[in-house]
Amino acid sequence: MTKRSSPAKTGPQHLVLLSIDLLDSSLHYPGDHPPFESFHFDVHITSKADDEKSQVLVVVTIGVHHETIASQLGSLTINCTFTMSNFADVVRLNAAGQPDMPDDLVETLHSTALSTARGVMFATFRGTFLHHALLPLITPGSLTEDKKINS
């Protein structure tokens, strides 16, 4: 008797980034201070799904801090909207209404949204006192919930 292999996991097909929306940004200049050389980042990432539109929305919020200043220096929130041709086969809503997706899809969506946030952050803070606050590269899968990053 031969053992049957389990069916292959369904992955996203024709994954598309539909939009990038800057939801919020702020700068809080701390006054006279030597140039900043190192920063700390609070990164929050959440996903939600819109079944009617067959879309996944990934919201990334980044807070920028410095170790010698108690208050937040700046922040940025973006929304990335994704779709895929086989949305109904890949994305399910759990009892809490949150999307239940394969881990590799979550990793891809989060990684893409973080990279996009990095670019939007650079463009938004360019020429300000946060010009050198560059979000470091984050290993895919290492950011599951809220995380503090140092650079």
C-alpha positions as CSV (number, residue, x, y, z in Angstrom):
1,M,0.0,0.0,0.0
2,T,1.5,3.4,-1.0
3,K,1.1,6.4,1.1
4,R,-0.6,9.3,-0.6
5,S,1.1,12.7,-0.4
6,S,-0.9,15.5,1.0
7,P,-2.1,18.1,-1.5
8,A,0.1,21.0,-2.2
9,K,-0.6,24.2,-0.3
10,T,-2.4,26.8,-2.3
11,G,-0.3,29.9,-2.6
12,P,-1.1,33.3,-3.9
13,Q,-1.4,33.6,-7.7
14,H,-0.8,36.9,-9.5
15,L,-0.1,38.9,-6.3
16,V,-0.4,42.6,-7.0
17,L,0.3,45.7,-4.9
18,L,-2.7,47.9,-5.7
19,S,-2.0,51.0,-3.7
20,I,0.3,52.7,-1.2
21,D,-1.3,55.2,1.1
22,L,0.4,57.5,3.5
23,L,-2.0,57.6,6.4
24,D,0.0,59.7,8.8
25,S,3.4,61.2,9.4
26,S,4.8,63.5,12.1
27,L,8.0,65.2,13.1
28,H,8.7,66.4,16.7
29,Y,11.9,68.5,16.6
30,P,13.5,68.3,20.1
31,G,15.2,71.7,19.9
32,D,19.0,72.2,20.2
33,H,20.6,68.8,20.0
34,P,23.7,67.5,18.4
35,P,23.1,65.6,15.1
36,F,21.5,62.2,15.7
37,E,23.5,59.2,14.8
38,S,21.5,56.3,16.1
39,F,17.8,55.7,16.3
40,H,15.4,53.2,17.7
41,F,12.3,52.2,15.9
42,D,8.9,50.8,17.1
43,V,7.4,48.9,14.3
44,H,3.8,47.8,14.3
45,I,2.3,45.8,11.5
46,T,-1.2,44.6,11.1
47,S,-3.2,42.8,8.3
48,K,-6.8,42.8,7.6
49,A,-8.9,41.5,4.7
50,D,-11.7,42.9,2.7
51,D,-13.6,39.8,1.3
52,E,-16.0,41.9,-0.8
53,K,-13.0,43.5,-2.7
54,S,-10.7,40.5,-2.5
55,Q,-8.0,42.6,-0.9
56,V,-5.6,42.3,2.0
57,L,-4.6,45.6,3.7
58,V,-1.3,45.8,5.5
59,V,-0.8,48.8,7.8
60,V,2.7,49.6,9.0
61,T,3.3,52.2,11.7
62,I,6.9,53.2,12.6
63,G,7.8,55.3,15.6
64,V,11.3,56.9,15.6
65,H,13.1,57.4,18.9
66,H,16.5,58.3,20.3
67,E,18.0,56.8,23.4
68,T,18.7,60.2,25.1
69,I,15.2,61.8,24.4
70,A,12.1,60.5,26.1
71,S,9.6,61.7,23.5
72,Q,9.1,60.3,20.0
73,L,10.9,62.2,17.3
74,G,8.7,61.1,14.4
75,S,6.3,58.6,13.1
76,L,4.9,57.3,9.9
77,T,1.9,55.1,9.0
78,I,1.3,53.6,5.6
79,N,-1.3,51.2,4.2
80,C,-0.4,48.8,1.4
81,T,-3.3,47.2,-0.4
82,F,-2.8,43.8,-2.1
83,T,-4.9,41.5,-4.2
84,M,-4.4,38.1,-5.9
85,S,-6.4,36.2,-8.4
86,N,-7.1,33.3,-6.1
87,F,-7.9,35.4,-3.0
88,A,-10.9,33.2,-1.9
89,D,-8.7,30.1,-1.9
90,V,-5.9,31.6,0.1
91,V,-7.4,34.1,2.5
92,R,-9.9,33.1,5.1
93,L,-11.3,35.2,8.0
94,N,-11.1,33.6,11.4
95,A,-13.8,33.9,14.1
96,A,-12.3,37.3,15.2
97,G,-12.6,38.6,11.6
98,Q,-8.9,38.6,11.1
99,P,-7.3,37.1,7.9
100,D,-6.0,33.6,8.2
101,M,-3.3,33.2,5.5
102,P,-0.4,30.8,4.9
103,D,2.8,31.9,6.7
104,D,4.7,32.4,3.4
105,L,2.1,34.8,2.2
106,V,2.1,36.7,5.4
107,E,5.9,36.9,5.2
108,T,5.7,38.2,1.6
109,L,3.1,40.8,2.4
110,H,4.9,42.0,5.6
111,S,8.3,42.1,3.9
112,T,6.9,44.1,0.9
113,A,5.0,46.5,3.2
114,L,8.1,47.1,5.4
115,S,10.3,47.8,2.3
116,T,7.7,50.2,1.0
117,A,7.4,51.9,4.4
118,R,11.2,52.3,4.4
119,G,11.1,54.1,1.1
120,V,8.1,56.3,2.1
121,M,9.8,57.1,5.4
122,F,13.0,58.2,3.6
123,A,11.1,60.4,1.2
124,T,9.0,61.9,4.0
125,F,11.9,62.6,6.4
126,R,14.4,63.6,3.7
127,G,16.1,66.9,4.5
128,T,14.9,67.0,8.1
129,F,16.6,66.2,11.3
130,L,15.5,62.6,10.7
131,H,17.2,62.4,7.3
132,H,19.5,59.6,8.6
133,A,16.8,57.6,10.4
134,L,16.8,54.7,8.0
135,L,14.8,51.7,9.0
136,P,17.2,48.7,9.0
137,L,16.6,45.6,6.9
138,I,14.4,43.2,8.9
139,T,14.6,39.5,8.3
140,P,11.4,38.2,6.8
141,G,9.4,36.3,9.5
142,S,11.2,37.9,12.4
143,L,8.5,40.6,12.8
144,T,5.3,39.0,13.9
145,E,3.8,41.6,16.2
146,D,5.0,44.9,17.6
147,K,8.8,45.0,17.7
148,K,11.5,47.6,18.7
149,I,14.4,47.8,16.3
150,N,17.8,49.6,16.9
151,S,20.1,51.0,14.3
